[in-house]
Amino acid sequence: MNYFQLEKAEESKYVVRLNPEHILYQAHFPNFAILPGSCISEIIKEFRLRSVKTMKFIQPICPDEISTLQLSFTQQSSEEQTNVKATLRGEECIFCKSDLIFVQE
């Protein structure tokens, strides 16, 4: 089973469900598991990511405490690429903000 699962919530918004039982969290800071920044990047890569302009990790994500996140996108498109601002948040705070470039479909 993966360390996360994506579900489409509505236009440009997704629910990210973390699996706190995954071995990744047992290996990344035992007794205080957090979602590694590289894994946040992998979650976002699911959407045909071309490059990351900026990615700011604001708060650690502890899957034992927060197992459901919201991932939302705001985009501007041109013929060859889509510029996107992405936000990964919980109910009470923002965990990550990023400026991204995606491959145009």
DSSP file (Angstrom, degrees, kcal/mol; ACC not computed):
  #  RESIDUE AA STRUCTURE BP1 BP2  ACC     N-H-->O    O-->H-N    N-H-->O    O-->H-N    TCO  KAPPA ALPHA  PHI   PSI    X-CA   Y-CA   Z-CA
    1    1 A M              0   0    0      0, 0.0    18,-0.0     0, 0.0     0, 0.0   0.000 360.0 360.0 360.0 138.9    0.0    0.0    0.0
    2    2 A N        -     0   0    0      2,-0.1    20,-0.1     1,-0.1     3,-0.0  -0.191 360.0-118.6 -70.4 163.8    1.3    3.5   -0.9
    3    3 A Y  S    S+     0   0    0     15,-0.1    16,-2.0     1,-0.1     2,-0.3   0.585  97.1  22.5 -79.2 -10.2    2.1    6.2    1.7
    4    4 A F  E     -A   18   0A   0     14,-0.2     2,-0.3    16,-0.0    14,-0.2  -0.979  61.8-155.6-149.5 163.1   -0.6    8.4    0.1
    5    5 A Q  E     -A   17   0A   0     12,-1.6    12,-3.0    -2,-0.3     2,-0.4  -0.994  14.8-144.2-140.3 134.2   -3.7    8.2   -2.0
    6    6 A L  E     -A   16   0A   0     -2,-0.3     2,-0.4    10,-0.2    10,-0.2  -0.817  16.1-179.3-101.2 137.7   -5.2   11.0   -4.2
    7    7 A E  E     -A   15   0A   0      8,-2.3     8,-3.4    -2,-0.4     2,-0.3  -0.998  29.5-122.6-133.6 131.7   -8.9   11.6   -4.6
    8    8 A K  E     +A   14   0A   0     -2,-0.4     6,-0.3     6,-0.2     3,-0.1  -0.585  29.7 176.4 -72.4 128.8  -10.3   14.4   -6.8
    9    9 A A  E     -     0   0A   0      4,-2.3     2,-0.3     1,-0.5     5,-0.2   0.846  59.7 -41.6 -98.6 -48.8  -12.6   16.6   -4.7
   10   10 A E  E >  S-A   13   0A   0      3,-1.6     3,-2.4     0, 0.0    -1,-0.5  -0.912  94.4 -30.7-164.2-176.1  -13.6   19.3   -7.2
   11   11 A E  T 3  S-     0   0    0      1,-0.3    62,-0.1    -2,-0.3     3,-0.1  -0.279 130.3  -8.1 -53.7 122.6  -12.1   21.4  -10.0
   12   12 A S  T 3  S+     0   0    0      1,-0.1    61,-2.5    60,-0.1     2,-0.4   0.640 117.0 101.4  63.4  18.6   -8.4   22.0   -9.2
   13   13 A K  E <   +AB  10  72A   0     -3,-2.4    -4,-2.3    59,-0.2    -3,-1.6  -0.998  45.5 179.6-135.1 139.0   -8.7   20.5   -5.7
   14   14 A Y  E     -AB   8  71A   0     57,-2.8    57,-2.9    -2,-0.4     2,-0.5  -0.942  25.0-130.4-133.9 153.5   -7.7   17.1   -4.4
   15   15 A V  E     -AB   7  70A   0     -8,-3.4    -8,-2.3    -2,-0.3     2,-0.6  -0.915  19.7-157.8-101.7 130.7   -7.8   15.2   -1.1
   16   16 A V  E     -AB   6  69A   0     53,-2.7    53,-2.7    -2,-0.5     2,-0.6  -0.950   5.5-163.5-110.2 117.4   -4.6   13.5   -0.1
   17   17 A R  E     -AB   5  68A   0    -12,-3.0   -12,-1.6    -2,-0.6     2,-0.3  -0.900   7.9-151.0-104.1 122.1   -5.0   10.7    2.3
   18   18 A L  E     -A    4   0A   0     49,-3.1   -14,-0.2    -2,-0.6   -15,-0.1  -0.651   8.7-139.8 -90.3 146.8   -1.8    9.6    4.1
   19   19 A N    >   -     0   0    0    -16,-2.0     3,-2.2    -2,-0.3     6,-0.2  -0.843  14.4-171.0-105.5  93.2   -1.3    6.1    5.3
   20   20 A P  T 3  S+     0   0    0      0, 0.0    -1,-0.1     0, 0.0    44,-0.1   0.638  82.2  63.7 -63.1 -12.4    0.4    6.5    8.8
   21   21 A E  T 3  S+     0   0    0     42,-0.1   -18,-0.1    -3,-0.1     5,-0.1   0.550  75.9 116.0 -85.7  -8.4    1.0    2.7    8.9
   22   22 A H  S X> S-     0   0    0     -3,-2.2     3,-1.1     1,-0.1     4,-0.8  -0.312  75.7-123.0 -64.3 144.3    3.4    2.8    5.9
   23   23 A I  H 3> S+     0   0    0      1,-0.3     4,-1.8     2,-0.2     3,-0.3   0.771 105.3  73.1 -59.8 -28.4    7.0    1.9    6.6
   24   24 A L  H 3> S+     0   0    0      1,-0.2     4,-1.7     2,-0.2    -1,-0.3   0.903  97.9  47.0 -51.8 -44.6    8.2    5.3    5.3
   25   25 A Y  H <4 S+     0   0    0     -3,-1.1    -1,-0.2    -6,-0.2     7,-0.2   0.775 108.4  54.8 -74.3 -25.4    6.8    7.0    8.4
   26   26 A Q  H  < S+     0   0    0     -4,-0.8    -1,-0.2    -3,-0.3    -2,-0.2   0.809 113.8  42.2 -73.4 -28.9    8.4    4.5   10.7
   27   27 A A  H  < S+     0   0    0     -4,-1.8     2,-1.0    -3,-0.2    -2,-0.2   0.738 100.8  73.8 -89.1 -24.8   11.8    5.1    9.1
   28   28 A H  S  < S-     0   0    0     -4,-1.7     6,-0.9     1,-0.3    -1,-0.2  -0.772 125.6 -24.0 -98.5  97.5   11.6    8.9    8.9
   29   29 A F  S >  S-     0   0    0     -2,-1.0     3,-2.3     4,-0.2    -1,-0.3   0.998  82.0-133.0  63.7  73.3   12.0   10.2   12.4
   30   30 A P  T 3  S+     0   0    0      0, 0.0    -4,-0.1     0, 0.0    -3,-0.1  -0.215  89.5  16.9 -52.3 142.3   11.0    7.2   14.5
   31   31 A N  T 3  S+     0   0    0     -5,-0.1    -2,-0.1     1,-0.0    -5,-0.1   0.366 132.3  50.6  69.8  -2.6    8.6    8.2   17.3
   32   32 A F  S <  S-     0   0    0     -3,-2.3     2,-0.1    -7,-0.2    -6,-0.0  -0.367  81.2-171.0-154.4  67.5    7.9   11.5   15.6
   33   33 A A        +     0   0    0    -13,-0.1    31,-0.3    29,-0.1     2,-0.3  -0.347   6.5 177.4 -67.7 137.7    7.0   10.6   12.0
   34   34 A I        -     0   0    0     -6,-0.9    28,-0.2    28,-0.2    -6,-0.1  -0.955  37.8-104.1-134.0 158.5    6.7   13.3    9.4
   35   35 A L        -     0   0    0     26,-2.6    26,-0.4    -2,-0.3     5,-0.1  -0.732  45.2-124.4 -79.1 116.2    6.0   13.4    5.7
   36   36 A P    >>  -     0   0    0      0, 0.0     4,-1.6     0, 0.0     3,-0.9  -0.278  11.8-122.5 -62.7 146.8    9.4   14.1    4.0
   37   37 A G  H 3> S+     0   0    0      1,-0.3     4,-2.1     2,-0.2     5,-0.1   0.850 113.1  59.2 -56.7 -36.8    9.5   17.1    1.7
   38   38 A S  H 3> S+     0   0    0      1,-0.2     4,-1.6     2,-0.2    -1,-0.3   0.837 104.2  51.4 -63.4 -30.9   10.7   14.8   -1.1
   39   39 A C  H <> S+     0   0    0     -3,-0.9     4,-2.2     2,-0.2    -1,-0.2   0.841 105.2  54.7 -74.6 -33.7    7.5   12.9   -0.7
   40   40 A I  H  X S+     0   0    0     -4,-1.6     4,-2.0     2,-0.2    -2,-0.2   0.921 108.3  50.3 -61.8 -42.6    5.4   16.1   -1.0
   41   41 A S  H  X S+     0   0    0     -4,-2.1     4,-2.0     1,-0.2    -2,-0.2   0.894 108.5  52.5 -60.7 -40.3    7.2   16.7   -4.3
   42   42 A E  H  X S+     0   0    0     -4,-1.6     4,-0.7     2,-0.2    -1,-0.2   0.884 106.5  52.9 -64.0 -39.3    6.3   13.2   -5.4
   43   43 A I  H >< S+     0   0    0     -4,-2.2     3,-1.0     1,-0.2    -1,-0.2   0.935 111.9  45.2 -60.6 -45.9    2.7   13.7   -4.6
   44   44 A I  H >< S+     0   0    0     -4,-2.0     3,-1.8     1,-0.2    -1,-0.2   0.828 102.1  67.1 -68.4 -31.9    2.7   16.9   -6.7
   45   45 A K  H >X S+     0   0    0     -4,-2.0     3,-1.0     1,-0.3     4,-0.7   0.692  79.0  81.8 -62.5 -18.1    4.6   15.1   -9.5
   46   46 A E  T << S+     0   0    0     -3,-1.0    -1,-0.3    -4,-0.7    -2,-0.1   0.666  83.7  64.6 -58.2 -15.2    1.5   12.9  -10.1
   47   47 A F  T <4 S-     0   0    0     -3,-1.8    -1,-0.3    -4,-0.1    -2,-0.1  -0.138 125.4 -89.4-107.3  36.1    0.2   15.9  -12.2
   48   48 A R  T <4  -     0   0    0     -3,-1.0    55,-2.4     1,-0.2     2,-0.2   0.909  57.5-166.3  62.1  46.9    2.7   15.9  -15.1
   49   49 A L  E  <  -C  102   0A   0     -4,-0.7    53,-0.3    53,-0.2    -1,-0.2  -0.449  19.3-178.8 -67.5 130.5    5.2   18.3  -13.3
   50   50 A R  E     -     0   0A   0     51,-2.9     2,-0.3     1,-0.4    52,-0.2   0.850  65.0 -19.7 -93.7 -49.9    7.8   19.8  -15.6
   51   51 A S  E     -C  101   0A   0     50,-2.1    50,-2.7     0, 0.0     2,-0.5  -0.992  53.7-123.1-157.4 160.7    9.7   21.9  -13.0
   52   52 A V  E     -C  100   0A   0     -2,-0.3    48,-0.2    48,-0.2     3,-0.1  -0.940  17.0-178.0-108.9 120.9    9.5   23.5   -9.6
   53   53 A K  E    S-     0   0A   0     46,-2.4     2,-0.3    -2,-0.5    47,-0.2   0.927  75.4 -10.7 -80.3 -51.0   10.1   27.2   -9.4
   54   54 A T  E     -C   99   0A   0     45,-1.7    45,-2.1     2,-0.0    -1,-0.4  -0.991  56.6-174.6-145.5 150.3    9.8   27.4   -5.7
   55   55 A M  E     -C   98   0A   0     -2,-0.3     2,-0.5    43,-0.2    43,-0.2  -0.905   8.5-169.1-146.3 118.3    8.6   25.1   -2.9
   56   56 A K  E     -C   97   0A   0     41,-3.3    41,-2.0    -2,-0.3     2,-0.7  -0.936  10.7-154.0-115.0 120.3    8.3   26.3    0.7
   57   57 A F  E     +C   96   0A   0     -2,-0.5    39,-0.2    39,-0.2    38,-0.1  -0.840  19.1 173.4 -92.0 115.5    7.7   23.8    3.5
   58   58 A I        +     0   0    0     37,-2.8    38,-0.2    -2,-0.7    -1,-0.2   0.869  61.6  10.0 -94.8 -42.8    5.9   25.8    6.2
   59   59 A Q  S    S-     0   0    0     36,-1.1    -1,-0.3    34,-0.0     2,-0.1  -0.975  80.3-105.4-136.6 147.6    4.9   23.2    8.8
   60   60 A P        -     0   0    0      0, 0.0     2,-0.6     0, 0.0    36,-0.0  -0.471  29.8-134.2 -70.3 149.2    5.8   19.5    9.3
   61   61 A I        -     0   0    0    -26,-0.4   -26,-2.6    -2,-0.1     3,-0.1  -0.930  16.4-165.3-107.0 114.1    3.1   17.0    8.4
   62   62 A C    >>  -     0   0    0     -2,-0.6     4,-2.9   -28,-0.2     3,-1.7  -0.875   6.5-159.9-100.9 106.0    2.7   14.3   11.1
   63   63 A P  T 34 S+     0   0    0      0, 0.0    -1,-0.1     0, 0.0   -29,-0.1   0.719  89.9  62.0 -63.7 -20.4    0.6   11.5    9.6
   64   64 A D  T 34 S+     0   0    0    -31,-0.3     3,-0.2     1,-0.1   -30,-0.1   0.783 118.3  28.5 -71.4 -25.3   -0.2   10.2   13.1
   65   65 A E  T <4 S+     0   0    0     -3,-1.7     2,-0.5     1,-0.3    -1,-0.1   0.772 131.3  32.1-102.1 -35.1   -2.0   13.5   13.7
   66   66 A I     <  +     0   0    0     -4,-2.9    -1,-0.3     1,-0.1     3,-0.1  -0.945  55.8 159.9-129.9 107.9   -3.1   14.6   10.3
   67   67 A S        +     0   0    0     -2,-0.5   -49,-3.1    -3,-0.2     2,-0.4   0.522  63.5  58.9-107.4  -6.4   -4.0   11.9    7.8
   68   68 A T  E     +B   17   0A   0    -51,-0.2     2,-0.3   -53,-0.0   -51,-0.2  -0.987  60.8 173.1-128.5 128.0   -6.1   14.0    5.4
   69   69 A L  E     -B   16   0A   0    -53,-2.7   -53,-2.7    -2,-0.4     2,-0.5  -0.844  26.2-129.7-126.1 161.8   -4.9   17.0    3.4
   70   70 A Q  E     -BD  15  89A   0     19,-3.0    19,-2.6    -2,-0.3     2,-0.5  -0.969  16.5-165.0-114.5 130.0   -6.3   19.3    0.7
   71   71 A L  E     -BD  14  88A   0    -57,-2.9   -57,-2.8    -2,-0.5     2,-0.3  -0.964  14.2-179.9-113.7 119.2   -4.2   20.0   -2.4
   72   72 A S  E     -BD  13  87A   0     15,-2.4    15,-2.2    -2,-0.5     2,-0.4  -0.917  11.3-156.5-125.4 150.9   -5.4   22.9   -4.5
   73   73 A F  E     - D   0  86A   0    -61,-2.5     2,-0.4    -2,-0.3    13,-0.2  -0.951   8.9-169.5-125.5 141.3   -4.1   24.4   -7.7
   74   74 A T  E     - D   0  85A   0     11,-2.0    11,-2.8    -2,-0.4     2,-0.3  -1.000  27.5-168.2-123.9 128.6   -4.5   27.9   -9.3
   75   75 A Q  E     - D   0  84A   0     -2,-0.4     2,-0.4     9,-0.2     9,-0.2  -0.852  30.4-167.9-129.4 156.5   -3.2   28.0  -12.9
   76   76 A Q  E     - D   0  83A   0      7,-2.6     7,-3.0    -2,-0.3     2,-0.3  -0.989  26.9-155.8-132.0 126.1   -2.3   30.3  -15.8
   77   77 A S  E     + D   0  82A   0     -2,-0.4     2,-0.2     5,-0.2     5,-0.2  -0.792  16.9 177.3-110.6 147.5   -1.8   28.5  -19.1
   78   78 A S        -     0   0    0      3,-2.9    -2,-0.0    -2,-0.3     0, 0.0  -0.693  51.9 -87.1-124.4-175.3    0.1   29.3  -22.3
   79   79 A E  S    S+     0   0    0     -2,-0.2     3,-0.1     1,-0.2    25,-0.0   0.863 123.8  28.9 -64.5 -35.0    0.5   27.2  -25.4
   80   80 A E  S    S+     0   0    0      1,-0.2    24,-1.0    23,-0.1     2,-0.3   0.652 125.1  12.8-104.8 -15.5    3.5   25.2  -24.1
   81   81 A Q  E     - E   0 103A   0     22,-0.2    -3,-2.9    24,-0.0     2,-0.5  -0.981  57.3-128.6-155.4 165.7    3.1   25.1  -20.4
   82   82 A T  E     -DE  77 102A   0     20,-2.0    20,-2.7    -2,-0.3     2,-0.5  -0.983  18.7-150.3-120.7 120.8    0.9   25.7  -17.4
   83   83 A N  E     -DE  76 101A   0     -7,-3.0    -7,-2.6    -2,-0.5     2,-0.4  -0.786  25.2-174.7 -89.4 131.6    2.1   27.9  -14.5
   84   84 A V  E     -DE  75 100A   0     16,-2.7    16,-3.3    -2,-0.5     2,-0.5  -0.971  28.1-152.9-134.6 139.8    0.6   26.8  -11.2
   85   85 A K  E     -DE  74  99A   0    -11,-2.8   -11,-2.0    -2,-0.4     2,-0.4  -0.968  26.4-166.5-104.7 125.2    0.5   27.8   -7.6
   86   86 A A  E     -DE  73  98A   0     12,-2.6    12,-2.3    -2,-0.5     2,-0.4  -0.900   8.9-167.7-116.3 143.0   -0.2   24.8   -5.4
   87   87 A T  E     -DE  72  97A   0    -15,-2.2   -15,-2.4    -2,-0.4     2,-0.6  -0.997   6.3-163.5-131.0 129.9   -1.1   24.8   -1.7
   88   88 A L  E     +DE  71  96A   0      8,-2.7     7,-2.9    -2,-0.4     8,-1.7  -0.962  29.1 162.7-111.1 118.1   -1.1   21.8    0.6
   89   89 A R  E     -DE  70  94A   0    -19,-2.6   -19,-3.0    -2,-0.6     5,-0.2  -0.904  32.2-147.2-137.1 160.0   -3.2   22.4    3.7
   90   90 A G        -     0   0    0      3,-2.9   -21,-0.1    -2,-0.3     5,-0.0  -0.313  53.5 -80.2-103.1-164.6   -4.9   20.8    6.6
   91   91 A E  S    S+     0   0    0    -23,-0.2     3,-0.1     1,-0.2   -22,-0.0   0.837 126.5  23.8 -69.7 -31.7   -8.0   22.1    8.3
   92   92 A E  S    S+     0   0    0      1,-0.2     2,-0.3     0, 0.0    -1,-0.2   0.577 122.9  22.3-115.4 -11.5   -6.2   24.7   10.3
   93   93 A C        -     0   0    0    -34,-0.0    -3,-2.9     0, 0.0     2,-0.4  -0.979  67.8-108.9-153.6 165.2   -2.9   25.5    8.6
   94   94 A I  E     - E   0  89A   0     -2,-0.3    -5,-0.2    -5,-0.2     3,-0.1  -0.827  24.6-178.2 -95.7 133.3   -0.9   25.6    5.4
   95   95 A F  E     +     0   0A   0     -7,-2.9   -37,-2.8    -2,-0.4   -36,-1.1   0.759  66.0  10.2-100.7 -32.7    1.9   23.0    5.1
   96   96 A C  E     -CE  57  88A   0     -8,-1.7    -8,-2.7   -39,-0.2     2,-0.4  -0.991  52.9-170.9-153.4 138.9    3.4   23.8    1.8
   97   97 A K  E     +CE  56  87A   0    -41,-2.0   -41,-3.3    -2,-0.3     2,-0.3  -0.981  18.9 174.1-126.3 142.6    3.2   26.4   -1.0
   98   98 A S  E     -CE  55  86A   0    -12,-2.3   -12,-2.6    -2,-0.4     2,-0.5  -0.999  31.6-142.5-150.4 152.5    4.8   26.1   -4.4
   99   99 A D  E     +CE  54  85A   0    -45,-2.1   -46,-2.4    -2,-0.3   -45,-1.7  -0.979  39.1 176.0-110.6 122.6    5.1   27.7   -7.8
  100  100 A L  E     -CE  52  84A   0    -16,-3.3   -16,-2.7    -2,-0.5     2,-0.4  -0.822  30.4-142.2-130.1 160.6    5.2   25.0  -10.5
  101  101 A I  E     -CE  51  83A   0    -50,-2.7   -51,-2.9    -2,-0.3   -50,-2.1  -0.997  23.1-166.5-124.6 126.7    5.4   24.5  -14.2
  102  102 A F  E     -CE  49  82A   0    -20,-2.7   -20,-2.0    -2,-0.4   -53,-0.2  -0.791  28.9-101.1-111.7 153.9    3.4   21.6  -15.7
  103  103 A V  E     - E   0  81A   0    -55,-2.4     2,-0.3    -2,-0.3   -22,-0.2  -0.523  41.4-116.4 -68.8 135.1    3.5   20.0  -19.2
  104  104 A Q              0   0    0    -24,-1.0    -1,-0.1    -2,-0.2   -25,-0.0  -0.611 360.0 360.0 -74.2 131.6    0.7   21.2  -21.3
  105  105 A E              0   0    0     -2,-0.3    -1,-0.1    -3,-0.0   -25,-0.1   0.466 360.0 360.0 -75.8 360.0   -1.6   18.3  -22.2
